Amino acid sequence: MSCGHCKRAVENALKTMKGVTDAEANMKSGKVLVYYEDDAVDVNSLKEAVTSAGYEVVDG
């Protein structure tokens, strides 16, 4: 993530998912903190949302 547009795109891709209550992307670290309901969302679907928005997911 190198710009505000990228940050918002990743956050919006996650926030529009059912069960996600918030998402906060950090441009400097390239990480995203996601708040979600465990019983409504799984990690793979979070990754898919980010990938579908055109961004790479790196575990770790």
PQR file with spaces between the fields and no chain letter, atoms N, CA, C, O and H, PARSE charges and radii, in Angstrom:
ATOM       1  N    MET     1       0.846   -1.173    0.000 -0.4000 1.5000
ATOM       2  CA   MET     1       0.000    0.000    0.000 -0.0000 2.0000
ATOM       3  C    MET     1       0.887    1.229    0.000  0.5500 1.7000
ATOM       4  O    MET     1       1.663    1.463    0.926 -0.5500 1.4000
ATOM       5  N    SER     2       0.754    1.992   -1.041 -0.4000 1.5000
ATOM       6  CA   SER     2       1.636    3.145   -1.138 -0.0000 2.0000
ATOM       7  C    SER     2       0.905    4.485   -1.157  0.5500 1.7000
ATOM       8  O    SER     2       1.542    5.537   -1.215 -0.5500 1.4000
ATOM       9  H    SER     2       0.123    1.802   -1.793  0.4000 1.0000
ATOM      10  N    CYS     3      -0.426    4.455   -1.108 -0.4000 1.5000
ATOM      11  CA   CYS     3      -1.158    5.726   -1.156 -0.0000 2.0000
ATOM      12  C    CYS     3      -2.487    5.600   -0.412  0.5500 1.7000
ATOM      13  O    CYS     3      -2.920    4.504   -0.055 -0.5500 1.4000
ATOM      14  H    CYS     3      -0.944    3.601   -1.060  0.4000 1.0000
ATOM      15  N    GLY     4      -3.109    6.732   -0.194 -0.4000 1.5000
ATOM      16  CA   GLY     4      -4.387    6.755    0.512 -0.0000 2.0000
ATOM      17  C    GLY     4      -5.478    6.000   -0.220  0.5500 1.7000
ATOM      18  O    GLY     4      -6.349    5.392    0.403 -0.5500 1.4000
ATOM      19  H    GLY     4      -2.758    7.622   -0.484  0.4000 1.0000
ATOM      20  N    HIS     5      -5.431    6.039   -1.552 -0.4000 1.5000
ATOM      21  CA   HIS     5      -6.434    5.314   -2.342 -0.0000 2.0000
ATOM      22  C    HIS     5      -6.323    3.807   -2.085  0.5500 1.7000
ATOM      23  O    HIS     5      -7.333    3.129   -1.897 -0.5500 1.4000
ATOM      24  H    HIS     5      -4.724    6.533   -2.059  0.4000 1.0000
ATOM      25  N    CYS     6      -5.103    3.296   -2.079 -0.4000 1.5000
ATOM      26  CA   CYS     6      -4.879    1.869   -1.815 -0.0000 2.0000
ATOM      27  C    CYS     6      -5.378    1.499   -0.417  0.5500 1.7000
ATOM      28  O    CYS     6      -6.034    0.474   -0.229 -0.5500 1.4000
ATOM      29  H    CYS     6      -4.282    3.847   -2.231  0.4000 1.0000
ATOM      30  N    LYS     7      -5.060    2.335    0.542 -0.4000 1.5000
ATOM      31  CA   LYS     7      -5.485    2.112    1.930 -0.0000 2.0000
ATOM      32  C    LYS     7      -7.003    2.003    2.008  0.5500 1.7000
ATOM      33  O    LYS     7      -7.537    1.069    2.606 -0.5500 1.4000
ATOM      34  H    LYS     7      -4.527    3.167    0.389  0.4000 1.0000
ATOM      35  N    ARG     8      -7.698    2.969    1.396 -0.4000 1.5000
ATOM      36  CA   ARG     8      -9.165    2.968    1.426 -0.0000 2.0000
ATOM      37  C    ARG     8      -9.743    1.779    0.666  0.5500 1.7000
ATOM      38  O    ARG     8     -10.749    1.205    1.083 -0.5500 1.4000
ATOM      39  H    ARG     8      -7.264    3.729    0.911  0.4000 1.0000
ATOM      40  N    ALA     9      -9.116    1.407   -0.442 -0.4000 1.5000
ATOM      41  CA   ALA     9      -9.622    0.287   -1.239 -0.0000 2.0000
ATOM      42  C    ALA     9      -9.569   -1.015   -0.447  0.5500 1.7000
ATOM      43  O    ALA     9     -10.517   -1.800   -0.471 -0.5500 1.4000
ATOM      44  H    ALA     9      -8.299    1.873   -0.782  0.4000 1.0000
ATOM      45  N    VAL    10      -8.468   -1.239    0.250 -0.4000 1.5000
ATOM      46  CA   VAL    10      -8.331   -2.452    1.064 -0.0000 2.0000
ATOM      47  C    VAL    10      -9.320   -2.412    2.229  0.5500 1.7000
ATOM      48  O    VAL    10     -10.006   -3.399    2.493 -0.5500 1.4000
ATOM      49  H    VAL    10      -7.699   -0.601    0.269  0.4000 1.0000
ATOM      50  N    GLU    11      -9.393   -1.294    2.914 -0.4000 1.5000
ATOM      51  CA   GLU    11     -10.325   -1.169    4.039 -0.0000 2.0000
ATOM      52  C    GLU    11     -11.765   -1.383    3.578  0.5500 1.7000
ATOM      53  O    GLU    11     -12.519   -2.111    4.224 -0.5500 1.4000
ATOM      54  H    GLU    11      -8.835   -0.493    2.699  0.4000 1.0000
ATOM      55  N    ASN    12     -12.149   -0.761    2.477 -0.4000 1.5000
ATOM      56  CA   ASN    12     -13.523   -0.894    1.986 -0.0000 2.0000
ATOM      57  C    ASN    12     -13.840   -2.311    1.538  0.5500 1.7000
ATOM      58  O    ASN    12     -14.949   -2.797    1.758 -0.5500 1.4000
ATOM      59  H    ASN    12     -11.537   -0.169    1.953  0.4000 1.0000
ATOM      60  N    ALA    13     -12.879   -2.979    0.910 -0.4000 1.5000
ATOM      61  CA   ALA    13     -13.096   -4.364    0.486 -0.0000 2.0000
ATOM      62  C    ALA    13     -13.415   -5.244    1.691  0.5500 1.7000
ATOM      63  O    ALA    13     -14.242   -6.152    1.602 -0.5500 1.4000
ATOM      64  H    ALA    13     -11.978   -2.584    0.731  0.4000 1.0000
ATOM      65  N    LEU    14     -12.765   -4.975    2.801 -0.4000 1.5000
ATOM      66  CA   LEU    14     -12.990   -5.767    4.012 -0.0000 2.0000
ATOM      67  C    LEU    14     -14.240   -5.317    4.765  0.5500 1.7000
ATOM      68  O    LEU    14     -15.018   -6.152    5.228 -0.5500 1.4000
ATOM      69  H    LEU    14     -12.094   -4.238    2.873  0.4000 1.0000
ATOM      70  N    LYS    15     -14.438   -4.019    4.891 -0.4000 1.5000
ATOM      71  CA   LYS    15     -15.567   -3.495    5.663 -0.0000 2.0000
ATOM      72  C    LYS    15     -16.922   -3.846    5.061  0.5500 1.7000
ATOM      73  O    LYS    15     -17.924   -3.879    5.775 -0.5500 1.4000
ATOM      74  H    LYS    15     -13.806   -3.341    4.515  0.4000 1.0000
ATOM      75  N    THR    16     -16.967   -4.106    3.765 -0.4000 1.5000
ATOM      76  CA   THR    16     -18.243   -4.444    3.124 -0.0000 2.0000
ATOM      77  C    THR    16     -18.616   -5.907    3.317  0.5500 1.7000
ATOM      78  O    THR    16     -19.712   -6.323    2.940 -0.5500 1.4000
ATOM      79  H    THR    16     -16.153   -4.080    3.184  0.4000 1.0000
ATOM      80  N    MET    17     -17.718   -6.688    3.899 -0.4000 1.5000
ATOM      81  CA   MET    17     -18.011   -8.097    4.139 -0.0000 2.0000
ATOM      82  C    MET    17     -18.929   -8.255    5.352  0.5500 1.7000
ATOM      83  O    MET    17     -18.758   -7.586    6.371 -0.5500 1.4000
ATOM      84  H    MET    17     -16.828   -6.350    4.206  0.4000 1.0000
ATOM      85  N    LYS    18     -19.889   -9.137    5.219 -0.4000 1.5000
ATOM      86  CA   LYS    18     -20.770   -9.440    6.345 -0.0000 2.0000
ATOM      87  C    LYS    18     -19.930  -10.043    7.471  0.5500 1.7000
ATOM      88  O    LYS    18     -19.164  -10.982    7.251 -0.5500 1.4000
ATOM      89  H    LYS    18     -20.029   -9.680    4.390  0.4000 1.0000
ATOM      90  N    GLY    19     -20.080   -9.504    8.660 -0.4000 1.5000
ATOM      91  CA   GLY    19     -19.349  -10.003    9.816 -0.0000 2.0000
ATOM      92  C    GLY    19     -18.104   -9.205   10.157  0.5500 1.7000
ATOM      93  O    GLY    19     -17.558   -9.350   11.251 -0.5500 1.4000
ATOM      94  H    GLY    19     -20.703   -8.742    8.838  0.4000 1.0000
ATOM      95  N    VAL    20     -17.643   -8.356    9.230 -0.4000 1.5000
ATOM      96  CA   VAL    20     -16.489   -7.494    9.512 -0.0000 2.0000
ATOM      97  C    VAL    20     -17.017   -6.206   10.126  0.5500 1.7000
ATOM      98  O    VAL    20     -17.859   -5.528    9.538 -0.5500 1.4000
ATOM      99  H    VAL    20     -18.087   -8.238    8.341  0.4000 1.0000
ATOM     100  N    THR    21     -16.517   -5.874   11.308 -0.4000 1.5000
ATOM     101  CA   THR    21     -16.991   -4.676   11.996 -0.0000 2.0000
ATOM     102  C    THR    21     -16.102   -3.468   11.751  0.5500 1.7000
ATOM     103  O    THR    21     -16.561   -2.330   11.847 -0.5500 1.4000
ATOM     104  H    THR    21     -15.833   -6.424   11.786  0.4000 1.0000
ATOM     105  N    ASP    22     -14.815   -3.708   11.431 -0.4000 1.5000
ATOM     106  CA   ASP    22     -13.914   -2.600   11.124 -0.0000 2.0000
ATOM     107  C    ASP    22     -12.635   -3.145   10.506  0.5500 1.7000
ATOM     108  O    ASP    22     -12.279   -4.307   10.701 -0.5500 1.4000
ATOM     109  H    ASP    22     -14.442   -4.632   11.353  0.4000 1.0000
ATOM     110  N    ALA    23     -11.952   -2.289    9.761 -0.4000 1.5000
ATOM     111  CA   ALA    23     -10.654   -2.626    9.176 -0.0000 2.0000
ATOM     112  C    ALA    23      -9.824   -1.355    9.134  0.5500 1.7000
ATOM     113  O    ALA    23     -10.295   -0.309    8.688 -0.5500 1.4000
ATOM     114  H    ALA    23     -12.241   -1.345    9.603  0.4000 1.0000
ATOM     115  N    GLU    24      -8.584   -1.451    9.603 -0.4000 1.5000
ATOM     116  CA   GLU    24      -7.690   -0.296    9.648 -0.0000 2.0000
ATOM     117  C    GLU    24      -6.375   -0.666    8.974  0.5500 1.7000
ATOM     118  O    GLU    24      -5.605   -1.468    9.504 -0.5500 1.4000
ATOM     119  H    GLU    24      -8.201   -2.300    9.966  0.4000 1.0000
ATOM     120  N    ALA    25      -6.118   -0.082    7.806 -0.4000 1.5000
ATOM     121  CA   ALA    25      -4.878   -0.344    7.079 -0.0000 2.0000
ATOM     122  C    ALA    25      -3.818    0.675    7.474  0.5500 1.7000
ATOM     123  O    ALA    25      -4.115    1.849    7.694 -0.5500 1.4000
ATOM     124  H    ALA    25      -6.743    0.569    7.376  0.4000 1.0000
ATOM     125  N    ASN    26      -2.584    0.208    7.559 -0.4000 1.5000
ATOM     126  CA   ASN    26      -1.460    1.072    7.888 -0.0000 2.0000
ATOM     127  C    ASN    26      -0.524    1.100    6.681  0.5500 1.7000
ATOM     128  O    ASN    26       0.096    0.089    6.351 -0.5500 1.4000
ATOM     129  H    ASN    26      -2.342   -0.746    7.380  0.4000 1.0000
ATOM     130  N    MET    27      -0.421    2.248    6.026 -0.4000 1.5000
ATOM     131  CA   MET    27       0.401    2.344    4.818 -0.0000 2.0000
ATOM     132  C    MET    27       1.879    2.103    5.112  0.5500 1.7000
ATOM     133  O    MET    27       2.570    1.485    4.302 -0.5500 1.4000
ATOM     134  H    MET    27      -0.925    3.069    6.294  0.4000 1.0000
ATOM     135  N    LYS    28       2.367    2.568    6.232 -0.4000 1.5000
ATOM     136  CA   LYS    28       3.790    2.435    6.553 -0.0000 2.0000
ATOM     137  C    LYS    28       4.193    0.970    6.734  0.5500 1.7000
ATOM     138  O    LYS    28       5.210    0.531    6.197 -0.5500 1.4000
ATOM     139  H    LYS    28       1.805    3.069    6.890  0.4000 1.0000
ATOM     140  N    SER    29       3.396    0.221    7.489 -0.4000 1.5000
ATOM     141  CA   SER    29       3.732   -1.182    7.746 -0.0000 2.0000
ATOM     142  C    SER    29       3.200   -2.118    6.667  0.5500 1.7000
ATOM     143  O    SER    29       3.703   -3.228    6.494 -0.5500 1.4000
ATOM     144  H    SER    29       2.570    0.578    7.926  0.4000 1.0000
ATOM     145  N    GLY    30       2.175   -1.661    5.939 -0.4000 1.5000
ATOM     146  CA   GLY    30       1.558   -2.513    4.922 -0.0000 2.0000
ATOM     147  C    GLY    30       0.628   -3.554    5.515  0.5500 1.7000
ATOM     148  O    GLY    30       0.211   -4.486    4.826 -0.5500 1.4000
ATOM     149  H    GLY    30       1.766   -0.759    6.079  0.4000 1.0000
ATOM     150  N    LYS    31       0.303   -3.399    6.782 -0.4000 1.5000
ATOM     151  CA   LYS    31      -0.554   -4.368    7.472 -0.0000 2.0000
ATOM     152  C    LYS    31      -1.959   -3.813    7.658  0.5500 1.7000
ATOM     153  O    LYS    31      -2.183   -2.603    7.653 -0.5500 1.4000
ATOM     154  H    LYS    31       0.642   -2.643    7.341  0.4000 1.0000
ATOM     155  N    VAL    32      -2.895   -4.744    7.822 -0.4000 1.5000
ATOM     156  CA   VAL    32      -4.289   -4.365    8.044 -0.0000 2.0000
ATOM     157  C    VAL    32      -4.784   -5.063    9.301  0.5500 1.7000
ATOM     158  O    VAL    32      -4.626   -6.275    9.450 -0.5500 1.4000
ATOM     159  H    VAL    32      -2.713   -5.727    7.826  0.4000 1.0000
ATOM     160  N    LEU    33      -5.374   -4.308   10.188 -0.4000 1.5000
ATOM     161  CA   LEU    33      -5.991   -4.847   11.393 -0.0000 2.0000
ATOM     162  C    LEU    33      -7.479   -4.978   11.106  0.5500 1.7000
ATOM     163  O    LEU    33      -8.146   -3.996   10.782 -0.5500 1.4000
ATOM     164  H    LEU    33      -5.503   -3.324   10.066  0.4000 1.0000
ATOM     165  N    VAL    34      -7.996   -6.200   11.227 -0.4000 1.5000
ATOM     166  CA   VAL    34      -9.398   -6.458   10.888 -0.0000 2.0000
ATOM     167  C    VAL    34     -10.132   -6.941   12.128  0.5500 1.7000
ATOM     168  O    VAL    34      -9.687   -7.862   12.813 -0.5500 1.4000
ATOM     169  H    VAL    34      -7.454   -6.998   11.490  0.4000 1.0000
ATOM     170  N    TYR    35     -11.257   -6.308   12.406 -0.4000 1.5000
ATOM     171  CA   TYR    35     -12.126   -6.715   13.506 -0.0000 2.0000
ATOM     172  C    TYR    35     -13.324   -7.418   12.885  0.5500 1.7000
ATOM     173  O    TYR    35     -14.008   -6.860   12.027 -0.5500 1.4000
ATOM     174  H    TYR    35     -11.619   -5.560   11.850  0.4000 1.0000
ATOM     175  N    TYR    36     -13.574   -8.646   13.325 -0.4000 1.5000
ATOM     176  CA   TYR    36     -14.672   -9.402   12.730 -0.0000 2.0000
ATOM     177  C    TYR    36     -15.245  -10.400   13.721  0.5500 1.7000
ATOM     178  O    TYR    36     -14.628  -10.730   14.734 -0.5500 1.4000
ATOM     179  H    TYR    36     -13.019   -9.100   14.022  0.4000 1.0000
ATOM     180  N    GLU    37     -16.441  -10.868   13.400 -0.4000 1.5000
ATOM     181  CA   GLU    37     -17.110  -11.873   14.218 -0.0000 2.0000
ATOM     182  C    GLU    37     -16.591  -13.244   13.790  0.5500 1.7000
ATOM     183  O    GLU    37     -16.725  -13.634   12.630 -0.5500 1.4000
ATOM     184  H    GLU    37     -16.942  -10.600   12.577  0.4000 1.0000
ATOM     185  N    ASP    38     -15.997  -13.968   14.736 -0.4000 1.5000
ATOM     186  CA   ASP    38     -15.394  -15.270   14.439 -0.0000 2.0000
ATOM     187  C    ASP    38     -16.343  -16.240   13.752  0.5500 1.7000
ATOM     188  O    ASP    38     -15.940  -16.990   12.864 -0.5500 1.4000
ATOM     189  H    ASP    38     -15.888  -13.652   15.678  0.4000 1.0000
ATOM     190  N    ASP    39     -17.596  -16.221   14.163 -0.4000 1.5000
ATOM     191  CA   ASP    39     -18.546  -17.197   13.629 -0.0000 2.0000
ATOM     192  C    ASP    39     -19.131  -16.778   12.281  0.5500 1.7000
ATOM     193  O    ASP    39     -19.881  -17.544   11.676 -0.5500 1.4000
ATOM     194  H    ASP    39     -17.923  -15.612   14.885  0.4000 1.0000
ATOM     195  N    ALA    40     -18.803  -15.577   11.800 -0.4000 1.5000
ATOM     196  CA   ALA    40     -19.382  -15.080   10.546 -0.0000 2.0000
ATOM     197  C    ALA    40     -18.368  -14.976    9.405  0.5500 1.7000
ATOM     198  O    ALA    40     -18.757  -14.915    8.238 -0.5500 1.4000
ATOM     199  H    ALA    40     -18.194  -14.954   12.291  0.4000 1.0000
ATOM     200  N    VAL    41     -17.082  -14.955    9.729 -0.4000 1.5000
ATOM     201  CA   VAL    41     -16.047  -14.739    8.715 -0.0000 2.0000
ATOM     202  C    VAL    41     -14.874  -15.672    8.979  0.5500 1.7000
ATOM     203  O    VAL    41     -14.506  -15.916   10.128 -0.5500 1.4000
ATOM     204  H    VAL    41     -16.767  -15.005   10.676  0.4000 1.0000
ATOM     205  N    ASP    42     -14.283  -16.198    7.889 -0.4000 1.5000
ATOM     206  CA   ASP    42     -13.056  -16.967    8.078 -0.0000 2.0000
ATOM     207  C    ASP    42     -11.896  -16.224    7.403  0.5500 1.7000
ATOM     208  O    ASP    42     -12.109  -15.363    6.549 -0.5500 1.4000
ATOM     209  H    ASP    42     -14.582  -16.000    6.955  0.4000 1.0000
ATOM     210  N    VAL    43     -10.699  -16.564    7.793 -0.4000 1.5000
ATOM     211  CA   VAL    43      -9.511  -15.856    7.326 -0.0000 2.0000
ATOM     212  C    VAL    43      -9.364  -15.944    5.810  0.5500 1.7000
ATOM     213  O    VAL    43      -8.959  -14.971    5.174 -0.5500 1.4000
ATOM     214  H    VAL    43     -10.526  -17.263    8.487  0.4000 1.0000
ATOM     215  N    ASN    44      -9.685  -17.088    5.228 -0.4000 1.5000
ATOM     216  CA   ASN    44      -9.554  -17.229    3.778 -0.0000 2.0000
ATOM     217  C    ASN    44     -10.456  -16.265    3.021  0.5500 1.7000
ATOM     218  O    ASN    44     -10.062  -15.744    1.978 -0.5500 1.4000
ATOM     219  H    ASN    44     -10.014  -17.878    5.745  0.4000 1.0000
ATOM     220  N    SER    45     -11.655  -16.019    3.527 -0.4000 1.5000
ATOM     221  CA   SER    45     -12.547  -15.073    2.847 -0.0000 2.0000
ATOM     222  C    SER    45     -12.025  -13.643    2.982  0.5500 1.7000
ATOM     223  O    SER    45     -12.235  -12.825    2.086 -0.5500 1.4000
ATOM     224  H    SER    45     -11.975  -16.441    4.375  0.4000 1.0000
ATOM     225  N    LEU    46     -11.352  -13.333    4.083 -0.4000 1.5000
ATOM     226  CA   LEU    46     -10.727  -12.016    4.235 -0.0000 2.0000
ATOM     227  C    LEU    46      -9.622  -11.848    3.190  0.5500 1.7000
ATOM     228  O    LEU    46      -9.517  -10.806    2.542 -0.5500 1.4000
ATOM     229  H    LEU    46     -11.181  -13.997    4.810  0.4000 1.0000
ATOM     230  N    LYS    47      -8.812  -12.878    3.040 -0.4000 1.5000
ATOM     231  CA   LYS    47      -7.735  -12.850    2.046 -0.0000 2.0000
ATOM     232  C    LYS    47      -8.296  -12.701    0.637  0.5500 1.7000
ATOM     233  O    LYS    47      -7.758  -11.942   -0.169 -0.5500 1.4000
ATOM     234  H    LYS    47      -8.898  -13.724    3.566  0.4000 1.0000
ATOM     235  N    GLU    48      -9.364  -13.417    0.339 -0.4000 1.5000
ATOM     236  CA   GLU    48      -9.998  -13.332   -0.980 -0.0000 2.0000
ATOM     237  C    GLU    48     -10.486  -11.919   -1.270  0.5500 1.7000
ATOM     238  O    GLU    48     -10.344  -11.433   -2.393 -0.5500 1.4000
ATOM     239  H    GLU    48      -9.801  -14.034    0.994  0.4000 1.0000
ATOM     240  N    ALA    49     -11.054  -11.262   -0.281 -0.4000 1.5000
ATOM     241  CA   ALA    49     -11.560   -9.900   -0.469 -0.0000 2.0000
ATOM     242  C    ALA    49     -10.430   -8.944   -0.832  0.5500 1.7000
ATOM     243  O    ALA    49     -10.587   -8.094   -1.709 -0.5500 1.4000
ATOM     244  H    ALA    49     -11.169  -11.657    0.631  0.4000 1.0000
ATOM     245  N    VAL    50      -9.304   -9.083   -0.166 -0.4000 1.5000
ATOM     246  CA   VAL    50      -8.155   -8.215   -0.448 -0.0000 2.0000
ATOM     247  C    VAL    50      -7.590   -8.520   -1.835  0.5500 1.7000
ATOM     248  O    VAL    50      -7.275   -7.605   -2.596 -0.5500 1.4000
ATOM     249  H    VAL    50      -9.177   -9.773    0.546  0.4000 1.0000
ATOM     250  N    THR    51      -7.465   -9.791   -2.156 -0.4000 1.5000
ATOM     251  CA   THR    51      -6.959  -10.201   -3.466 -0.0000 2.0000
ATOM     252  C    THR    51      -7.890   -9.735   -4.580  0.5500 1.7000
ATOM     253  O    THR    51      -7.431   -9.258   -5.618 -0.5500 1.4000
ATOM     254  H    THR    51      -7.721  -10.534   -1.538  0.4000 1.0000
ATOM     255  N    SER    52      -9.191   -9.872   -4.365 -0.4000 1.5000
ATOM     256  CA   SER    52     -10.175   -9.440   -5.363 -0.0000 2.0000
ATOM     257  C    SER    52     -10.134   -7.932   -5.595  0.5500 1.7000
ATOM     258  O    SER    52     -10.498   -7.451   -6.668 -0.5500 1.4000
ATOM     259  H    SER    52      -9.563  -10.259   -3.522  0.4000 1.0000
ATOM     260  N    ALA    53      -9.691   -7.198   -4.586 -0.4000 1.5000
ATOM     261  CA   ALA    53      -9.564   -5.744   -4.724 -0.0000 2.0000
ATOM     262  C    ALA    53      -8.284   -5.367   -5.474  0.5500 1.7000
ATOM     263  O    ALA    53      -8.050   -4.195   -5.770 -0.5500 1.4000
ATOM     264  H    ALA    53      -9.395   -7.589   -3.715  0.4000 1.0000
ATOM     265  N    GLY    54      -7.454   -6.380   -5.779 -0.4000 1.5000
ATOM     266  CA   GLY    54      -6.246   -6.135   -6.567 -0.0000 2.0000
ATOM     267  C    GLY    54      -4.964   -6.015   -5.770  0.5500 1.7000
ATOM     268  O    GLY    54      -3.969   -5.485   -6.265 -0.5500 1.4000
ATOM     269  H    GLY    54      -7.644   -7.332   -5.538  0.4000 1.0000
ATOM     270  N    TYR    55      -4.979   -6.504   -4.533 -0.4000 1.5000
ATOM     271  CA   TYR    55      -3.808   -6.385   -3.678 -0.0000 2.0000
ATOM     272  C    TYR    55      -3.315   -7.754   -3.249  0.5500 1.7000
ATOM     273  O    TYR    55      -4.085   -8.713   -3.193 -0.5500 1.4000
ATOM     274  H    TYR    55      -5.787   -6.934   -4.130  0.4000 1.0000
ATOM     275  N    GLU    56      -2.036   -7.839   -2.949 -0.4000 1.5000
ATOM     276  CA   GLU    56      -1.413   -9.096   -2.552 -0.0000 2.0000
ATOM     277  C    GLU    56      -1.527   -9.282   -1.038  0.5500 1.7000
ATOM     278  O    GLU    56      -1.389   -8.331   -0.268 -0.5500 1.4000
ATOM     279  H    GLU    56      -1.411   -7.060   -2.995  0.4000 1.0000
ATOM     280  N    VAL    57      -1.781  -10.514   -0.634 -0.4000 1.5000
ATOM     281  CA   VAL    57      -1.820  -10.854    0.787 -0.0000 2.0000
ATOM     282  C    VAL    57      -0.547  -11.620    1.116  0.5500 1.7000
ATOM     283  O    VAL    57      -0.214  -12.607    0.459 -0.5500 1.4000
ATOM     284  H    VAL    57      -1.893  -11.287   -1.260  0.4000 1.0000
ATOM     285  N    VAL    58       0.157  -11.156    2.137 -0.4000 1.5000
ATOM     286  CA   VAL    58       1.367  -11.821    2.592 -0.0000 2.0000
ATOM     287  C    VAL    58       1.140  -12.227    4.036  0.5500 1.7000
ATOM     288  O    VAL    58       0.897  -11.373    4.889 -0.5500 1.4000
ATOM     289  H    VAL    58      -0.113  -10.354    2.670  0.4000 1.0000
ATOM     290  N    ASP    59       1.215  -13.514    4.318 -0.4000 1.5000
ATOM     291  CA   ASP    59       1.029  -13.986    5.690 -0.0000 2.0000
ATOM     292  C    ASP    59       2.243  -13.627    6.531  0.5500 1.7000
ATOM     293  O    ASP    59       3.379  -13.610    6.058 -0.5500 1.4000
ATOM     294  H    ASP    59       1.411  -14.207    3.625  0.4000 1.0000
ATOM     295  N    GLY    60       1.960  -13.342    7.791 -0.4000 1.5000
ATOM     296  CA   GLY    60       3.068  -13.110    8.691 -0.0000 2.0000
ATOM     297  C    GLY    60       2.906  -11.878    9.399  0.5500 1.7000
ATOM     298  O    GLY    60       3.757  -11.516   10.212 -0.5500 1.4000
ATOM     299  H    GLY    60       1.037  -13.356    8.175  0.4000 1.0000
